[in-house]
Amino acid sequence: MASVRNKKQANENEMPQTSENNSQSQTMSFIGILLAMFGSLLGFLGIKKHRND
């Protein structure tokens, strides 16, 4: 029973490693936003081109 408590205390004292996942998540979010903006720009240009024809 004492070893279970020691393991539990050791797990509670460790801090989660969030810096790597956070930076990767921010990079993926930024890429997603850029792709969405690029896609919408192409869509608007396509609509404008069809209206002019």
Order of alpha helices (4+ residues) and beta strands (2+ residues): alpha-alpha
